[in-house]
């Protein structure tokens, strides 16, 4: 069977041999990857490293690879939103599984372990500010995974239908999808000190999350319905903006991925902690030790 060849327009390689957006070269990607939204948070994570091997920045994409207690780890920022996750996960996968010299897929698949550390809005009384939430399944409002073949094989289709029925979903919003995180990774990272639950990954920070400023939202009761949804004994615990794309794309590409977040706002109680940056190091330390 002929090997698949990836032309220049599809696999864009910079002149220095790095991938197009991340500016990262294959040799500097570790098997264990910590993903964060804020480029500055990469430095916060890397401050725990015993040594630093490589660092590169391009736009919102900041990468540091180093060693932590004998583990080689890459910390990669992705910015905000599922569209950025589409860039980051696909480019990390090319670094792992495509030979940049020949533009052909490598004969042996290399699986990455990717854990996103983020912030989120809690949606339940049991997720106050400061809580840590591990996203077991993520309902994607962004529609990203719907553009990929095989999305049905990596999604919980029954939960999708149950959610749409519960919400009386308006199809003008596009089809939500339910991406499933890596179960072994969830158990290892979440352990017994993170809340395990469902997450809604929104395509925006304001209207899609039910926030009303000067522009009114289409469904004023959206958040109440989301808070009330229950499936197989579990509730939707939080809003964030990347977990669905990460879990879904990783599963399609044969990688292991999950998201864990610290609650910085509780939408149910209408409380907000703007000083969260001083306390997020706790969850960073947990992930570093368990990844």
C-alpha positions, 0 to 999 in steps of 0.5 A: 500500500502506498504511503499517504503523502501530505502536500505543502498546502496541507502540511505547512512546514516553516523554513526552519523545519517547524510546524506552521503555527506553533513553530515547534520542531518534532524533536522538541515534542515530549510524549506528555503534554500539558496544555494551558490557554494563557501563554504566560501560564506556560512559565508558571508550569515550567517554573516547576521543571528541573531543567528546560530543554527548549522554548519557543513562542509564536503569537498565542502559542508558547511552548516549553519542553523540559524535565520534571521529576524524571518525566519529559514534559512539553507545556503548550499554550493554545489561546482561547477557543476550540478553533485554536485547539483544532490548530494545536492538536492537529499540529502536535499530531503531525509532529508525532506521526508525520515524517517532516522530511518525506511528508509521509505518515510514520509506520508506527503510531505515537500516542500523546498524553495531553492534559489541559489545565484551565479555568471555568465557570461552575454551574452547580451548588457543589462547584464553588469557586476554587473547586477542581473539575475533571471533564468526563464528557464535554458537550461542544457548542462549537461544532468543530468535531462535526467537520471530521469524519468518524465523529460519531465513533468517538462521541456519545450519540445517546447523550447528544440526543438526550441533551438536545431533547432536554434543551429543546435545541434550536438547530440554527445553533448547529449540532452539539456533540458529546466528546468523551475524555480518556477514562484512564487519564480521568481516573489518574489525574482527577484521583479523589480530589477533583469533581468528575462531571460533564462540561459544556464547551462554549463557542464564546464567553458572553452570549454562548455562556448565557451572559447578557450585557448590551446584546440580549441572548436568544434563550434567557433560560439556557443556563437553568436548563443546562444546570438541570440536565442529568444523564446517567446520574451525572450533571453538567458541572461547568462552562469552559471553551476548549474541552470538547475539541480536545477530547474529540480530536485526540480520540480521532487521532489516537491520543489520550486527552482530558481537561481539568479546570479550577472554578473561578466563577460560580454562575449558579451563585453569581460569584467571581474570583478575579484573583485566581492566578495566585491559587491555580498553582495547586492544580498545576502541581497535581497534574505535573505529579500525576501525568 
